[in-house]
Amino acid sequence: MTDSRQDQIWNRACLESGGASPGVGDQALASLLLAHGLAMNGGVVHALECLSGSELSAAIAGFNYFGLSAPSHVFQQAADDSEDTEERFNQMYWAAIPSEETIAHAFRIKSLHQRHSHPYSAVRVSNYSSKRTRENPRAA
């Protein structure tokens, strides 16, 4: 069984930063997921410290692209060195994004509304699909 087109786009955003020739949607998703992964790993302040200025701008644009303005707002705030700031930013982010499913849902909704436009680069049939092998005969 092969992954859906949406799964392939999501995987490409996670594994290849949107791919070799990313469309606007690919860039938005990859940038959002980079920031999200850092925030989930070490907190929002950690993400703010790790992201370059251009990566942060792209992440903010990515959240907004998918209609996720609350987490975008969190990443737009300036952090200071207080522990209160770290806790406050994390609480705000987790309230906006309680699970990865929140992002996945926003991605699916945006994809449905853009069926006839092409914000994502084409996916290749062989990319990210399950392949039947001797080790995994039930795949495909």
N, C-alpha and C positions, 0 to 999 in steps of 0.2 A: 504494500500500500504506500502510495506516495503522499508526502505532506501537501496540505493545501497551499495555494499561492500565498495566502496570508502567513502561514507558518514559514514558508520559504523566505518571505520578506523579513519577518521577525528574526529568523535565524541569521540571515545575512547581516542584519543590523547589529546583532550580538557578536557574531564571529568575524565579520569583515568590515566593520565600521560603515556599513551601508553598501559596500561593494566597490568595484573599480570605477564605475561611472554612476554614482548614486543620483537618483532623482531627488526632488525637493522633499518628498515624503520619506525616502530612505535616510537622507541627512538628518531630518527632524527626529526620526525614530532612533537612529544610532546615537545622536547627541543626547537625547533624553535618557536613553538607557545607560549611557556612560555615567551621567550624573547620578542617576538612580542607583546604579550599582555601587558607586562610591559612598553615597549616603547610607545605603543599607549595610555596607561593610563597616564604616567607621563613623557615621553620622554626617549631618549636613555640614558642619564646620570642617570636618575632614575633607569632604567633597570640595568645598570652597577653597581649601588650601591646595588640593591636588590639581584642580582644573586650571588650565591657562585662561587668560582673559577671553580669547576667541572660543575656547571650548565652553566656558561659562555662558557667553553670549549665545552660542549655538544651542546649549541645553535649555536656556530660558525660552528661546524661540521655538524649540522643539515641544516643550510643555504647552506653550501657547498654540502652536499649530494643531495639537490634538485636543484643544479646549480645556486643558488642565491649568487654569490660571492660578489656583491656590498654591501649588508647588512652585510654579514660576515665580510667584511673589516671594516665597521663602528664599529662593536662590538670588533674588534681587537685593535682599537686605545685606547690610554690612555687618560683618561679625567682629566682635571684640574678643578679648581674651578671658572673659568671665565664664564661669561654668554655667551661670544662669542663662547666658546667651545660647550656649550649646544645647542645654536641655529644652529651652523654649523653641529653638529652631527645629529640633528633632520632633517635639510634640506637634508643632505646626505641620511638619512634613508628613508625619505618620497619620495625622488627622485627614490630610488631603489624599494621601496614598496609603491606605491601610494594608493593601496587599498588591502584588504585581498584577493581579487580576484587574485592578482599577485602570492600570495603563493598557493592558490587553484589551479591555472593553472599549476604552477611548480609541484605540487603534482600529478595532473592528468597526466601530460606528463611523469613524472618519473614512475608512476604506469603502464602506457601503455607500456613503454620500458622494464618493469620488469615483464610482465605477466607470464612468465614461471619460474621465480625465485620466492622465497618466502621471501621477506624482511619484511613482516608483519605477525603477528601471526593470526591464524584463527579467524574468527568472528562467533559468535553464532547467529543463526537465530532470537532469541528472543531479542537480544541486540539492543537498539536504534531504534527499528522499531515502526512504528505507530500501535497502537492496537485499534481495534474497541471496544468501550465501550458504555454503555447507554448514557454517557455524550458526546461522540464523535462518533455517528453512521456512519459518512462518512469515517472515517479512515479505512485503510486496504483494 
